[in-house]
Amino acid sequence: MSTKTIRVQADLLATNKQAAAAIRRELRGRGILAVNLLSSPGSGKTTLLESLADRLKGRYRMAVIEGDIETERDAERIRRKGVPAWQITTGGACHLEARMIGKVLGEVPAEIDLLFIENIGNLVCPASYDLGEDVRCVLLSSPEGDDKPGKYPQAFLSADCLILTKTDLNPHLPFDPARAAAEALAIKPALRVFSVSALRGDGVDDLAAYFVEALERLRSGRA
Amino acid sequence: MSTKTIRVQADLLATNKQAAAAIRRELRGRGILAVNLLSSPGSGKTTLLESLADRLKGRYRMAVIEGDIETERDAERIRRKGVPAWQITTGGACHLEARMIGKVLGEVPAEIDLLFIENIGNLVCPASYDLGEDVRCVLLSSPEGDDKPGKYPQAFLSADCLILTKTDLNPHLPFDPARAAAEALAIKPALRVFSVSALRGDGVDDLAAYFVEALERLRSGRA
């Protein structure tokens, strides 16, 4: 990259960081925990959110901001669960940016507890953009292979939590969950690791409890 | 995006296009067919190349340029098949660019027939960068879901060929291959569609024949 390109990129990231800080302040002030979900396309982000909606129903109010390049499909899936959802379509851009989240924030109802942001399916670019979240999770589905953390380190380094998804497929795959977790932990030792099959519901309660704990920490001012 | 950002992006793409045109001329002059493989992380690009190496062995000479953000793993896998391979690690960049290919080109032996370029695992950014290839293939693995073409249209629009991979997993998945193909064909009616299980070897002969035909067209000046 030329010096000019690098400078423009640095400017963009600095502007994004400011917008993200403002979002974080506002959401914390409103007692809402924001969670940014990052992964490759098709790792199971939307299916996981559907499963979390079932788990949290009646106990905590969730809302979802969906990021996609095109289509309103994911927001429609979430709304069918009775959960408010906003679709951001970037029309080509490979990641969400804080200012996109900022535009939606005014519409998020006051009574929401957990705001999930489903990023564009991309294991590279979204890792560089803070969206003002309190918790960042990277998903890795079994079919993607246990060698991915080392090949896409930034996503794992920037995350607080790793969610190994589609564990129901493990018997049919050359996938070693222990290797995947170990490789991710070598990059980021503080990662919390969860294993889920959102289709079957396995492991989703533990993950929901993790988000609820983080929400309680935030509300008690210990975030 | 600001006007400045858009202008820098346009400059980068114009420079890339020039470099790609030079690579295309050089490779065609040498009678080498270049194939650019695009997909999400973990869609099976490397496993497909291993399977193609087995199929083409003794009949056609192939070589591979591997793109990854970090690690030399994929090039090592290809070399174990007796196929020359060069690893490009971008250190963070989300796609390969023509100038990166240009740097390796001098090392590609004269007797090569097919040069495969495995792009960074990313269904978004690589679609905008011509690498001087004659054939561009986008891979979509069954676990990613049949709704992906509509959500990531540029990768499918820019491709000549769609390879549905990991078909061996179809019995265990909510995946409709006909829907995936129909959605991709609605975006790009001229797409050639193949279905493969590289692990089992299903469908790889048909795909190899497609590349060999394209090579013969190129050598007879009909490319």
Interface residues (C-beta under 8 A of the other chain):
Chain A: M1 K4 T5 V8 L12 S40 P41 G42 D68 I69 E70 T71 R73 G92 A93 C94 I120 G121 N122 L123 V124 C125 S141 P143 E144 G145 D147 K148 G150 K151 Y152 P153 Q154 K166 D168 L169 H172 L173 P174 L199
Chain B: M1 K4 T5 V8 L12 S40 P41 G42 D68 I69 E70 T71 R73 G92 A93 C94 I120 G121 N122 L123 V124 C125 S141 P143 E144 G145 D147 K148 G150 K151 Y152 P153 Q154 K166 D168 L169 H172 L173 P174 L199
